[in-house]
């Protein structure tokens, strides 16, 4: 068996959180469901999820037991999306930009430089834009919970150079998630994007398959990407969040009153995770600097101008359609 650093991280992390809970109610749970995600055990998503499943077990008197499978333990994002659709797992959290491969409208939240701050993000996602995206997710026979969980504003890291202006991205081999919007945006910025599932990011950076990647600071930290990167440019180029998805058939099997308890706890955990991620991203720059990352803060106008001149905004307005684009611009202002 070829035991790699990645194997050790996934194996150690998964076992720490996926161990089944012992019921204190003296009977087997009526609904034994699985929840999968792609983040390390130490990420706030999994910390809050552990609290969430314990609360659900208690408040449903042992009827609903949810087992957590973190860190891509059940496969990469594409695999797990297939599993939640088929019912192999009942719950899954996924970035809207990756979900876009199934539900095109879900990618609209990741339009480059659309959201200037969190006030705009939550106003949109807890308002009309979130309602619209959830309605589109429902058409794929998935249920999206009311509150999207936070991933954060994304930053660009590199092993070769800091990114100061859009021109610095020209020809750069950068990992992006398996999402057409990400690929389109970095192509518009003249980079050379490579779609790689998150489970393979560390090794792709380590072996120089790509020279850079982009993620929020919380993921750069918890996934230890600073070990294989040298520079971090605080571009805030996209905001990203995780839709908490349920398999529709599995969700509807739960009686309505019990379902309400489960939904309430998932949404409450999501709201707590938002606060955690905001605080974590706000405190991590100094911590990551001590671990070897060199930070810079570029001005963003050259990036926006490059996207405009390359036709990125016009292209995606046409793809998302007038209705969706109008909802987005009501929240953030004119983009094109």
Phi and psi restraints in degrees (value plus and minus 20) as a CYANA .aco file:
   2 UNK   PHI    -110.2   -70.2
   2 UNK   PSI      81.2   121.2
   3 UNK   PHI    -110.9   -70.9
   3 UNK   PSI      93.6   133.6
   4 UNK   PHI    -124.8   -84.8
   4 UNK   PSI     150.8   190.8
   5 UNK   PHI     -78.7   -38.7
   5 UNK   PSI     -58.8   -18.8
   6 UNK   PHI     -83.8   -43.8
   6 UNK   PSI     -62.2   -22.2
   7 UNK   PHI     -78.0   -38.0
   7 UNK   PSI     -63.0   -23.0
   8 UNK   PHI     -86.1   -46.1
   8 UNK   PSI     -61.0   -21.0
   9 UNK   PHI     -83.5   -43.5
   9 UNK   PSI     -69.4   -29.4
  10 UNK   PHI     -85.0   -45.0
  10 UNK   PSI     -65.0   -25.0
  11 UNK   PHI     -83.7   -43.7
  11 UNK   PSI     -65.2   -25.2
  12 UNK   PHI     -88.2   -48.2
  12 UNK   PSI     -63.4   -23.4
  13 UNK   PHI     -87.2   -47.2
  13 UNK   PSI     -62.8   -22.8
  14 UNK   PHI     -83.6   -43.6
  14 UNK   PSI     -64.5   -24.5
  15 UNK   PHI     -84.8   -44.8
  15 UNK   PSI     -47.6    -7.6
  16 UNK   PHI     -89.2   -49.2
  16 UNK   PSI     -43.1    -3.1
  17 UNK   PHI    -142.6  -102.6
  17 UNK   PSI     -39.8     0.2
  18 UNK   PHI    -107.2   -67.2
  18 UNK   PSI     -25.7    14.3
  19 UNK   PHI     -80.3   -40.3
  19 UNK   PSI     112.3   152.3
  20 UNK   PHI     -85.9   -45.9
  20 UNK   PSI     128.1   168.1
  21 UNK   PHI     -98.0   -58.0
  21 UNK   PSI     127.6   167.6
  22 UNK   PHI    -110.5   -70.5
  22 UNK   PSI     100.2   140.2
  23 UNK   PHI     -92.6   -52.6
  23 UNK   PSI     117.5   157.5
  24 UNK   PHI    -116.0   -76.0
  24 UNK   PSI     -14.4    25.6
  25 UNK   PHI    -117.8   -77.8
  25 UNK   PSI     -22.9    17.1
  26 UNK   PHI      58.2    98.2
  26 UNK   PSI     -11.7    28.3
  27 UNK   PHI    -162.2  -122.2
  27 UNK   PSI     140.8   180.8
  28 UNK   PHI     -90.3   -50.3
  28 UNK   PSI     120.8   160.8
  29 UNK   PHI     -82.5   -42.5
  29 UNK   PSI     123.5   163.5
  30 UNK   PHI     -93.8   -53.8
  30 UNK   PSI     -54.3   -14.3
  31 UNK   PHI    -145.6  -105.6
  31 UNK   PSI      87.4   127.4
  32 UNK   PHI    -123.3   -83.3
  32 UNK   PSI      83.2   123.2
  33 UNK   PHI    -136.3   -96.3
  33 UNK   PSI     136.2   176.2
  34 UNK   PHI    -129.4   -89.4
  34 UNK   PSI     121.3   161.3
  35 UNK   PHI    -143.1  -103.1
  35 UNK   PSI     100.9   140.9
  36 UNK   PHI    -132.2   -92.2
  36 UNK   PSI     126.4   166.4
  37 UNK   PHI    -170.6  -130.6
  37 UNK   PSI     153.2   193.2
  38 UNK   PHI    -128.1   -88.1
  38 UNK   PSI      -7.5    32.5
  39 UNK   PHI    -125.4   -85.4
  39 UNK   PSI     133.8   173.8
  40 UNK   PHI     -81.7   -41.7
  40 UNK   PSI     136.9   176.9
  41 UNK   PHI     -75.7   -35.7
  41 UNK   PSI     -54.2   -14.2
  42 UNK   PHI     -99.6   -59.6
  42 UNK   PSI     -28.5    11.5
  43 UNK   PHI     -89.9   -49.9
  43 UNK   PSI     125.1   165.1
  44 UNK   PHI     -73.1   -33.1
  44 UNK   PSI     -48.7    -8.7
  45 UNK   PHI     -76.3   -36.3
  45 UNK   PSI     -65.7   -25.7
  46 UNK   PHI     -98.3   -58.3
  46 UNK   PSI     -50.5   -10.5
  47 UNK   PHI     -82.0   -42.0
  47 UNK   PSI     -68.3   -28.3
  48 UNK   PHI     -91.8   -51.8
  48 UNK   PSI     -52.8   -12.8
  49 UNK   PHI     -84.9   -44.9
  49 UNK   PSI     -58.4   -18.4
  50 UNK   PHI     -82.7   -42.7
  50 UNK   PSI     -64.6   -24.6
  51 UNK   PHI     -80.7   -40.7
  51 UNK   PSI     -60.6   -20.6
  52 UNK   PHI     -81.9   -41.9
  52 UNK   PSI     -68.3   -28.3
  53 UNK   PHI     -89.4   -49.4
  53 UNK   PSI     -51.2   -11.2
  54 UNK   PHI     -87.3   -47.3
  54 UNK   PSI     -61.2   -21.2
  55 UNK   PHI     -85.4   -45.4
  55 UNK   PSI     -60.7   -20.7
  56 UNK   PHI     -83.6   -43.6
  56 UNK   PSI     -63.4   -23.4
  57 UNK   PHI     -78.8   -38.8
  57 UNK   PSI     -64.6   -24.6
  58 UNK   PHI     -90.5   -50.5
  58 UNK   PSI     -66.6   -26.6
  59 UNK   PHI     -94.1   -54.1
  59 UNK   PSI     -38.2     1.8
  60 UNK   PHI    -119.0   -79.0
  60 UNK   PSI      -7.5    32.5
  61 UNK   PHI      34.1    74.1
  61 UNK   PSI      20.9    60.9
  62 UNK   PHI      62.6   102.6
  62 UNK   PSI     -15.1    24.9
  63 UNK   PHI     -97.2   -57.2
  63 UNK   PSI     -50.0   -10.0
  64 UNK   PHI    -140.8  -100.8
  64 UNK   PSI      95.1   135.1
  65 UNK   PHI    -138.1   -98.1
  65 UNK   PSI     103.4   143.4
  66 UNK   PHI    -134.4   -94.4
  66 UNK   PSI     106.8   146.8
  67 UNK   PHI    -122.2   -82.2
  67 UNK   PSI     113.5   153.5
  68 UNK   PHI    -116.1   -76.1
  68 UNK   PSI     112.3   152.3
  69 UNK   PHI    -142.4  -102.4
  69 UNK   PSI      74.2   114.2
  70 UNK   PHI    -107.7   -67.7
  70 UNK   PSI     159.3   199.3
  71 UNK   PHI      40.3    80.3
  71 UNK   PSI      15.0    55.0
  72 UNK   PHI      38.5    78.5
  72 UNK   PSI      10.2    50.2
  73 UNK   PHI     -81.6   -41.6
  73 UNK   PSI     -52.4   -12.4
  74 UNK   PHI    -117.6   -77.6
  74 UNK   PSI      -7.5    32.5
  75 UNK   PHI     107.6   147.6
  75 UNK   PSI     157.5   197.5
  76 UNK   PHI     -98.2   -58.2
  76 UNK   PSI     158.4   198.4
  77 UNK   PHI     -76.7   -36.7
  77 UNK   PSI     -63.2   -23.2
  78 UNK   PHI     -83.6   -43.6
  78 UNK   PSI     -63.0   -23.0
  79 UNK   PHI     -80.8   -40.8
  79 UNK   PSI     -67.0   -27.0
  80 UNK   PHI     -90.8   -50.8
  80 UNK   PSI     -52.5   -12.5
  81 UNK   PHI     -83.5   -43.5
  81 UNK   PSI     -60.8   -20.8
  82 UNK   PHI     -82.9   -42.9
  82 UNK   PSI     -59.3   -19.3
  83 UNK   PHI     -88.0   -48.0
  83 UNK   PSI     -59.7   -19.7
  84 UNK   PHI     -91.0   -51.0
  84 UNK   PSI     -50.0   -10.0
  85 UNK   PHI     -89.2   -49.2
  85 UNK   PSI     -58.4   -18.4
  86 UNK   PHI    -104.3   -64.3
  86 UNK   PSI     -37.1     2.9
  87 UNK   PHI      76.6   116.6
  87 UNK   PSI     -14.6    25.4
  88 UNK   PHI     -82.3   -42.3
  88 UNK   PSI     -55.8   -15.8
  89 UNK   PHI    -145.9  -105.9
  89 UNK   PSI     133.3   173.3
  90 UNK   PHI    -115.2   -75.2
  90 UNK   PSI     -49.2    -9.2
  91 UNK   PHI    -151.2  -111.2
  91 UNK   PSI     127.3   167.3
  92 UNK   PHI    -177.0  -137.0
  92 UNK   PSI     116.6   156.6
  93 UNK   PHI    -124.3   -84.3
  93 UNK   PSI     111.7   151.7
  94 UNK   PHI    -165.7  -125.7
  94 UNK   PSI     119.7   159.7
  95 UNK   PHI     -78.1   -38.1
  95 UNK   PSI     118.9   158.9
  96 UNK   PHI     -79.8   -39.8
  96 UNK   PSI     -46.5    -6.5
  97 UNK   PHI     -96.0   -56.0
  97 UNK   PSI     -43.6    -3.6
  98 UNK   PHI    -108.5   -68.5
  98 UNK   PSI     -57.0   -17.0
  99 UNK   PHI     -79.2   -39.2
  99 UNK   PSI     -41.2    -1.2
 100 UNK   PHI     -76.2   -36.2
 100 UNK   PSI     -45.9    -5.9
 101 UNK   PHI     -85.2   -45.2
 101 UNK   PSI     -42.7    -2.7
 102 UNK   PHI    -126.2   -86.2
 102 UNK   PSI     -61.7   -21.7
 103 UNK   PHI    -140.3  -100.3
 103 UNK   PSI      72.1   112.1
 104 UNK   PHI     -71.9   -31.9
 104 UNK   PSI     -57.8   -17.8
 105 UNK   PHI     -85.1   -45.1
 105 UNK   PSI     -42.9    -2.9
 106 UNK   PHI     -87.3   -47.3
 106 UNK   PSI     -39.2     0.8
 107 UNK   PHI     -96.3   -56.3
 107 UNK   PSI     -28.9    11.1
 108 UNK   PHI     -84.9   -44.9
 108 UNK   PSI     -44.8    -4.8
 109 UNK   PHI     -89.5   -49.5
 109 UNK   PSI     -33.9     6.1
 110 UNK   PHI    -124.7   -84.7
 110 UNK   PSI      -4.5    35.5
 111 UNK   PHI     -76.3   -36.3
 111 UNK   PSI     111.0   151.0
 112 UNK   PHI     -77.2   -37.2
 112 UNK   PSI     106.7   146.7
 113 UNK   PHI      40.7    80.7
 113 UNK   PSI       5.0    45.0
 114 UNK   PHI     -94.1   -54.1
 114 UNK   PSI     -63.3   -23.3
 115 UNK   PHI    -121.7   -81.7
 115 UNK   PSI      98.5   138.5
 116 UNK   PHI     -99.0   -59.0
 116 UNK   PSI     -42.8    -2.8
 117 UNK   PHI    -182.3  -142.3
 117 UNK   PSI     153.1   193.1
 118 UNK   PHI     -87.2   -47.2
 118 UNK   PSI     -51.1   -11.1
 119 UNK   PHI     -77.2   -37.2
 119 UNK   PSI     -63.0   -23.0
 120 UNK   PHI     -89.5   -49.5
 120 UNK   PSI     -58.2   -18.2
 121 UNK   PHI     -79.7   -39.7
 121 UNK   PSI     -74.6   -34.6
 122 UNK   PHI     -93.0   -53.0
 122 UNK   PSI     -51.5   -11.5
 123 UNK   PHI     -79.5   -39.5
 123 UNK   PSI     -61.4   -21.4
 124 UNK   PHI     -95.3   -55.3
 124 UNK   PSI     -67.4   -27.4
 125 UNK   PHI     -97.5   -57.5
 125 UNK   PSI     -46.6    -6.6
 126 UNK   PHI    -110.9   -70.9
 126 UNK   PSI     -17.0    23.0
 127 UNK   PHI    -140.6  -100.6
 127 UNK   PSI    -157.7  -117.7
 128 UNK   PHI     -83.6   -43.6
 128 UNK   PSI     -58.5   -18.5
 129 UNK   PHI     -86.4   -46.4
 129 UNK   PSI     -63.4   -23.4
 130 UNK   PHI     -82.1   -42.1
 130 UNK   PSI     -62.1   -22.1
 131 UNK   PHI     -80.4   -40.4
 131 UNK   PSI     -62.8   -22.8
 132 UNK   PHI     -83.6   -43.6
 132 UNK   PSI     -67.3   -27.3
 133 UNK   PHI     -84.4   -44.4
 133 UNK   PSI     -61.6   -21.6
 134 UNK   PHI     -81.0   -41.0
 134 UNK   PSI     -56.3   -16.3
 135 UNK   PHI     -85.5   -45.5
 135 UNK   PSI     -53.0   -13.0
 136 UNK   PHI     -95.7   -55.7
 136 UNK   PSI     -56.1   -16.1
 137 UNK   PHI     -82.6   -42.6
 137 UNK   PSI     -58.5   -18.5
 138 UNK   PHI     -79.7   -39.7
 138 UNK   PSI     -49.9    -9.9
 139 UNK   PHI     -88.2   -48.2
 139 UNK   PSI     -36.8     3.2
 140 UNK   PHI    -114.8   -74.8
 140 UNK   PSI      -4.7    35.3
 141 UNK   PHI      42.0    82.0
 141 UNK   PSI      13.1    53.1
 142 UNK   PHI    -140.5  -100.5
 142 UNK   PSI     132.9   172.9
 143 UNK   PHI    -130.3   -90.3
 143 UNK   PSI     105.4   145.4
 144 UNK   PHI    -123.4   -83.4
 144 UNK   PSI     108.6   148.6
 145 UNK   PHI     -84.9   -44.9
 145 UNK   PSI     141.4   181.4
 146 UNK   PHI     -85.6   -45.6
 146 UNK   PSI     -52.5   -12.5
 147 UNK   PHI    -128.5   -88.5
 147 UNK   PSI      98.1   138.1
 148 UNK   PHI     -95.6   -55.6
 148 UNK   PSI     120.4   160.4
 149 UNK   PHI    -106.1   -66.1
 149 UNK   PSI     133.9   173.9
 150 UNK   PHI    -109.2   -69.2
 150 UNK   PSI     119.6   159.6
 151 UNK   PHI    -129.6   -89.6
 151 UNK   PSI     -56.3   -16.3
 152 UNK   PHI      94.8   134.8
 152 UNK   PSI     154.9   194.9
 153 UNK   PHI     -96.3   -56.3
 153 UNK   PSI     120.1   160.1
 154 UNK   PHI    -114.7   -74.7
 154 UNK   PSI     123.1   163.1
 155 UNK   PHI    -143.9  -103.9
 155 UNK   PSI     135.2   175.2
 156 UNK   PHI    -119.5   -79.5
 156 UNK   PSI     108.6   148.6
 157 UNK   PHI    -134.5   -94.5
 157 UNK   PSI     137.8   177.8
 158 UNK   PHI    -171.4  -131.4
 158 UNK   PSI     131.5   171.5
 159 UNK   PHI    -115.4   -75.4
 159 UNK   PSI     -23.2    16.8
 160 UNK   PHI    -137.7   -97.7
 160 UNK   PSI     -55.7   -15.7
 161 UNK   PHI    -185.0  -145.0
 161 UNK   PSI     134.9   174.9
 162 UNK   PHI     -94.7   -54.7
 162 UNK   PSI     133.0   173.0
 163 UNK   PHI    -121.5   -81.5
 163 UNK   PSI      92.9   132.9
 164 UNK   PHI    -125.2   -85.2
 164 UNK   PSI     -62.2   -22.2
 165 UNK   PHI    -152.1  -112.1
 165 UNK   PSI     152.3   192.3
 166 UNK   PHI     -78.2   -38.2
 166 UNK   PSI     -51.8   -11.8
 167 UNK   PHI     -80.9   -40.9
 167 UNK   PSI     -46.6    -6.6
 168 UNK   PHI     -90.1   -50.1
 168 UNK   PSI     -35.0     5.0
 169 UNK   PHI    -106.1   -66.1
 169 UNK   PSI     -29.0    11.0
 170 UNK   PHI     -77.7   -37.7
 170 UNK   PSI      99.3   139.3
 171 UNK   PHI      56.9    96.9
 171 UNK   PSI     -20.6    19.4
 172 UNK   PHI     -90.1   -50.1
 172 UNK   PSI     109.0   149.0
 173 UNK   PHI    -100.6   -60.6
 173 UNK   PSI      87.5   127.5
 174 UNK   PHI    -146.3  -106.3
 174 UNK   PSI     113.4   153.4
 175 UNK   PHI     -93.5   -53.5
 175 UNK   PSI     115.5   155.5
 176 UNK   PHI    -150.1  -110.1
 176 UNK   PSI     134.6   174.6
 177 UNK   PHI     -82.0   -42.0
 177 UNK   PSI     147.7   187.7
 178 UNK   PHI     -97.3   -57.3
 178 UNK   PSI      64.6   104.6
 179 UNK   PHI    -174.3  -134.3
 179 UNK   PSI     110.0   150.0
 180 UNK   PHI     -83.8   -43.8
 180 UNK   PSI     -51.6   -11.6
 181 UNK   PHI     -86.3   -46.3
 181 UNK   PSI     -63.8   -23.8
 182 UNK   PHI     -81.4   -41.4
 182 UNK   PSI     -67.7   -27.7
 183 UNK   PHI     -79.4   -39.4
 183 UNK   PSI     -64.8   -24.8
 184 UNK   PHI     -81.5   -41.5
 184 UNK   PSI     -64.2   -24.2
 185 UNK   PHI     -85.0   -45.0
 185 UNK   PSI     -66.0   -26.0
 186 UNK   PHI     -94.5   -54.5
 186 UNK   PSI     -46.5    -6.5
 187 UNK   PHI     -86.8   -46.8
 187 UNK   PSI     -59.8   -19.8
 188 UNK   PHI     -83.3   -43.3
 188 UNK   PSI     -47.4    -7.4
 189 UNK   PHI    -109.3   -69.3
 189 UNK   PSI     -10.7    29.3
 190 UNK   PHI      49.3    89.3
 190 UNK   PSI      -3.3    36.7
 191 UNK   PHI    -101.9   -61.9
 191 UNK   PSI     157.8   197.8
 192 UNK   PHI    -138.0   -98.0
 192 UNK   PSI      62.2   102.2
 193 UNK   PHI     -94.1   -54.1
 193 UNK   PSI     123.2   163.2
 194 UNK   PHI    -144.1  -104.1
 194 UNK   PSI     103.3   143.3
 195 UNK   PHI     -99.4   -59.4
 195 UNK   PSI      94.8   134.8
 196 UNK   PHI    -156.1  -116.1
 196 UNK   PSI     110.9   150.9
 197 UNK   PHI     -83.3   -43.3
 197 UNK   PSI     132.0   172.0
 198 UNK   PHI     -79.6   -39.6
 198 UNK   PSI     -55.1   -15.1
 199 UNK   PHI     -79.3   -39.3
 199 UNK   PSI     -42.6    -2.6
 200 UNK   PHI    -123.8   -83.8
 200 UNK   PSI     -15.5    24.5
 201 UNK   PHI     -84.4   -44.4
 201 UNK   PSI     -67.8   -27.8
 202 UNK   PHI     -77.5   -37.5
 202 UNK   PSI     -68.8   -28.8
 203 UNK   PHI     -87.8   -47.8
 203 UNK   PSI     -53.9   -13.9
 204 UNK   PHI     -84.6   -44.6
 204 UNK   PSI     -57.8   -17.8
 205 UNK   PHI     -92.5   -52.5
 205 UNK   PSI     -60.6   -20.6
 206 UNK   PHI     -84.5   -44.5
 206 UNK   PSI     -58.0   -18.0
 207 UNK   PHI    -113.2   -73.2
 207 UNK   PSI     -14.9    25.1
 208 UNK   PHI      44.8    84.8
 208 UNK   PSI       3.1    43.1
 209 UNK   PHI     -79.1   -39.1
 209 UNK   PSI     -58.5   -18.5
 210 UNK   PHI    -149.2  -109.2
 210 UNK   PSI     137.1   177.1
 211 UNK   PHI    -117.9   -77.9
 211 UNK   PSI     -37.1     2.9
 212 UNK   PHI    -167.7  -127.7
 212 UNK   PSI     155.2   195.2
 213 UNK   PHI    -176.0  -136.0
 213 UNK   PSI     156.5   196.5
 214 UNK   PHI    -162.9  -122.9
 214 UNK   PSI     111.9   151.9
 215 UNK   PHI    -182.8  -142.8
 215 UNK   PSI     141.7   181.7
 216 UNK   PHI     -85.0   -45.0
 216 UNK   PSI     137.4   177.4
 217 UNK   PHI     -78.7   -38.7
 217 UNK   PSI     -55.4   -15.4
 218 UNK   PHI     -81.0   -41.0
 218 UNK   PSI     -56.4   -16.4
 219 UNK   PHI     -98.9   -58.9
 219 UNK   PSI     -58.1   -18.1
 220 UNK   PHI     -76.1   -36.1
 220 UNK   PSI     -56.3   -16.3
 221 UNK   PHI     -97.8   -57.8
 221 UNK   PSI     -75.6   -35.6
 222 UNK   PHI     -88.0   -48.0
 222 UNK   PSI     -48.8    -8.8
 223 UNK   PHI    -109.6   -69.6
 223 UNK   PSI     -18.4    21.6
 224 UNK   PHI      38.9    78.9
 224 UNK   PSI      14.4    54.4
 225 UNK   PHI     -88.3   -48.3
 225 UNK   PSI     -39.9     0.1
 226 UNK   PHI     -82.0   -42.0
 226 UNK   PSI     -39.6     0.4
 227 UNK   PHI     -89.6   -49.6
 227 UNK   PSI     -43.3    -3.3
 228 UNK   PHI    -143.4  -103.4
 228 UNK   PSI      -2.1    37.9
 229 UNK   PHI    -155.5  -115.5
 229 UNK   PSI     135.4   175.4
 230 UNK   PHI    -135.0   -95.0
 230 UNK   PSI     -56.1   -16.1
 231 UNK   PHI    -137.9   -97.9
 231 UNK   PSI     125.9   165.9
 232 UNK   PHI    -153.0  -113.0
 232 UNK   PSI      98.1   138.1
 233 UNK   PHI    -124.6   -84.6
 233 UNK   PSI     101.4   141.4
 234 UNK   PHI    -102.1   -62.1
 234 UNK   PSI      55.8    95.8
 235 UNK   PHI    -103.4   -63.4
 235 UNK   PSI     -45.1    -5.1
 236 UNK   PHI      28.0    68.0
 236 UNK   PSI      20.3    60.3
 237 UNK   PHI     -93.3   -53.3
 237 UNK   PSI     -44.0    -4.0
 238 UNK   PHI    -167.4  -127.4
 238 UNK   PSI     125.6   165.6
 239 UNK   PHI    -116.9   -76.9
 239 UNK   PSI     123.8   163.8
 240 UNK   PHI    -156.7  -116.7
 240 UNK   PSI     120.7   160.7
 241 UNK   PHI    -161.3  -121.3
 241 UNK   PSI     147.8   187.8
 242 UNK   PHI    -131.2   -91.2
 242 UNK   PSI      99.4   139.4
 243 UNK   PHI     -95.8   -55.8
 243 UNK   PSI     110.8   150.8
 244 UNK   PHI    -108.6   -68.6
 244 UNK   PSI      87.5   127.5
 245 UNK   PHI    -123.8   -83.8
 245 UNK   PSI     126.1   166.1
 246 UNK   PHI    -146.8  -106.8
 246 UNK   PSI     123.7   163.7
 247 UNK   PHI     -84.6   -44.6
 247 UNK   PSI     107.7   147.7
 248 UNK   PHI     -81.7   -41.7
 248 UNK   PSI     -64.6   -24.6
 249 UNK   PHI     -84.3   -44.3
 249 UNK   PSI     -63.8   -23.8
 250 UNK   PHI     -84.6   -44.6
 250 UNK   PSI     -59.5   -19.5
 251 UNK   PHI     -83.6   -43.6
 251 UNK   PSI     -63.8   -23.8
 252 UNK   PHI     -97.3   -57.3
 252 UNK   PSI     -32.8     7.2
 253 UNK   PHI     -89.1   -49.1
 253 UNK   PSI     -48.1    -8.1
 254 UNK   PHI     -94.7   -54.7
 254 UNK   PSI     111.0   151.0
 255 UNK   PHI     -76.0   -36.0
 255 UNK   PSI     129.0   169.0
 256 UNK   PHI     -76.0   -36.0
 256 UNK   PSI     -60.9   -20.9
 257 UNK   PHI     -88.4   -48.4
 257 UNK   PSI     -57.4   -17.4
 258 UNK   PHI     -92.6   -52.6
 258 UNK   PSI     -58.2   -18.2
 259 UNK   PHI     -78.4   -38.4
 259 UNK   PSI     -58.6   -18.6
 260 UNK   PHI     -83.1   -43.1
 260 UNK   PSI     -57.1   -17.1
 261 UNK   PHI     -85.8   -45.8
 261 UNK   PSI     -64.3   -24.3
 262 UNK   PHI     -83.0   -43.0
 262 UNK   PSI     -67.8   -27.8
 263 UNK   PHI     -81.8   -41.8
 263 UNK   PSI     -62.3   -22.3
 264 UNK   PHI     -81.1   -41.1
 264 UNK   PSI     -64.0   -24.0
 265 UNK   PHI     -89.2   -49.2
 265 UNK   PSI     -56.9   -16.9
 266 UNK   PHI     -83.3   -43.3
 266 UNK   PSI     -66.0   -26.0
 267 UNK   PHI     -88.1   -48.1
 267 UNK   PSI     -57.8   -17.8
 268 UNK   PHI     -85.3   -45.3
 268 UNK   PSI     -60.0   -20.0
 269 UNK   PHI     -84.0   -44.0
 269 UNK   PSI     -58.5   -18.5
 270 UNK   PHI     -81.9   -41.9
 270 UNK   PSI     -60.4   -20.4
 271 UNK   PHI     -86.4   -46.4
 271 UNK   PSI     -57.9   -17.9
 272 UNK   PHI     -88.0   -48.0
 272 UNK   PSI     -59.2   -19.2
 273 UNK   PHI     -83.4   -43.4
 273 UNK   PSI     -55.4   -15.4
 274 UNK   PHI     -77.7   -37.7
 274 UNK   PSI     -66.3   -26.3
 275 UNK   PHI     -84.7   -44.7
 275 UNK   PSI     -62.6   -22.6
 276 UNK   PHI     -79.5   -39.5
 276 UNK   PSI     -67.4   -27.4
 277 UNK   PHI     -86.5   -46.5
 277 UNK   PSI     -60.0   -20.0
 278 UNK   PHI     -80.5   -40.5
 278 UNK   PSI     -67.0   -27.0
 279 UNK   PHI     -85.7   -45.7
 279 UNK   PSI     -61.7   -21.7
 280 UNK   PHI     -85.1   -45.1
 280 UNK   PSI     -67.6   -27.6
 281 UNK   PHI     -82.7   -42.7
 281 UNK   PSI     -52.8   -12.8
 282 UNK   PHI     -90.9   -50.9
 282 UNK   PSI     -44.7    -4.7
 283 UNK   PHI    -123.3   -83.3
 283 UNK   PSI     -27.9    12.1
 284 UNK   PHI    -101.5   -61.5
 284 UNK   PSI     -41.1    -1.1
 285 UNK   PHI     -79.0   -39.0
 285 UNK   PSI     -67.1   -27.1
 286 UNK   PHI     -84.1   -44.1
 286 UNK   PSI     -61.0   -21.0
 287 UNK   PHI     -83.3   -43.3
 287 UNK   PSI     -65.2   -25.2
 288 UNK   PHI     -88.8   -48.8
 288 UNK   PSI     -50.5   -10.5
 289 UNK   PHI     -83.7   -43.7
 289 UNK   PSI     -57.1   -17.1
 290 UNK   PHI     -89.6   -49.6
 290 UNK   PSI     -38.7     1.3
 291 UNK   PHI    -113.4   -73.4
 291 UNK   PSI     -15.9    24.1
 292 UNK   PHI      93.5   133.5
 292 UNK   PSI     -25.8    14.2
 293 UNK   PHI     -99.9   -59.9
 293 UNK   PSI     116.7   156.7
 294 UNK   PHI    -120.9   -80.9
 294 UNK   PSI     104.5   144.5
 295 UNK   PHI    -121.6   -81.6
 295 UNK   PSI     128.6   168.6
 296 UNK   PHI    -165.8  -125.8
 296 UNK   PSI     136.4   176.4
 297 UNK   PHI    -140.0  -100.0
 297 UNK   PSI      79.2   119.2
 298 UNK   PHI     -97.2   -57.2
 298 UNK   PSI     136.1   176.1
 299 UNK   PHI     -98.7   -58.7
 299 UNK   PSI     128.3   168.3
 300 UNK   PHI    -116.3   -76.3
 300 UNK   PSI     -29.1    10.9
 301 UNK   PHI     -82.6   -42.6
 301 UNK   PSI     -56.6   -16.6
 302 UNK   PHI     -83.8   -43.8
 302 UNK   PSI     -52.6   -12.6
 303 UNK   PHI     -90.3   -50.3
 303 UNK   PSI     -66.0   -26.0
 304 UNK   PHI     -81.1   -41.1
 304 UNK   PSI     -64.3   -24.3
 305 UNK   PHI     -83.6   -43.6
 305 UNK   PSI     -59.9   -19.9
 306 UNK   PHI     -83.2   -43.2
 306 UNK   PSI     -61.9   -21.9
 307 UNK   PHI     -84.9   -44.9
 307 UNK   PSI     -61.1   -21.1
 308 UNK   PHI     -82.6   -42.6
 308 UNK   PSI     -69.6   -29.6
 309 UNK   PHI     -87.7   -47.7
 309 UNK   PSI     -47.1    -7.1
 310 UNK   PHI    -102.5   -62.5
 310 UNK   PSI     -24.4    15.6
 311 UNK   PHI      60.4   100.4
 311 UNK   PSI      -3.5    36.5
 312 UNK   PHI     -81.4   -41.4
 312 UNK   PSI     -69.6   -29.6
 313 UNK   PHI     -85.8   -45.8
 313 UNK   PSI     -61.9   -21.9
 314 UNK   PHI     -83.2   -43.2
 314 UNK   PSI     -60.5   -20.5
 315 UNK   PHI     -81.2   -41.2
 315 UNK   PSI     -66.2   -26.2
 316 UNK   PHI     -99.6   -59.6
 316 UNK   PSI     -44.6    -4.6
 317 UNK   PHI     -81.8   -41.8
 317 UNK   PSI     -62.7   -22.7
 318 UNK   PHI     -85.9   -45.9
 318 UNK   PSI     -58.7   -18.7
 319 UNK   PHI     -91.5   -51.5
 319 UNK   PSI     -62.1   -22.1
 320 UNK   PHI     -97.2   -57.2
 320 UNK   PSI     -47.4    -7.4
 321 UNK   PHI      75.6   115.6
 321 UNK   PSI     138.8   178.8
 322 UNK   PHI     -80.4   -40.4
 322 UNK   PSI     -60.8   -20.8
 323 UNK   PHI     -82.6   -42.6
 323 UNK   PSI     -72.6   -32.6
 324 UNK   PHI     -83.5   -43.5
 324 UNK   PSI     -62.4   -22.4
 325 UNK   PHI     -85.3   -45.3
 325 UNK   PSI     -56.8   -16.8
 326 UNK   PHI     -84.6   -44.6
 326 UNK   PSI     -59.6   -19.6
 327 UNK   PHI     -83.9   -43.9
 327 UNK   PSI     -62.8   -22.8
 328 UNK   PHI     -82.0   -42.0
 328 UNK   PSI     -68.9   -28.9
 329 UNK   PHI     -89.5   -49.5
 329 UNK   PSI     -44.3    -4.3
 330 UNK   PHI     -84.9   -44.9
 330 UNK   PSI     -47.8    -7.8
 331 UNK   PHI    -107.3   -67.3
 331 UNK   PSI     -54.9   -14.9
 332 UNK   PHI    -140.8  -100.8
 332 UNK   PSI     -27.8    12.2
 333 UNK   PHI      72.5   112.5
 333 UNK   PSI     154.9   194.9
 334 UNK   PHI     -85.6   -45.6
 334 UNK   PSI     118.7   158.7
 335 UNK   PHI    -132.3   -92.3
 335 UNK   PSI     -66.4   -26.4
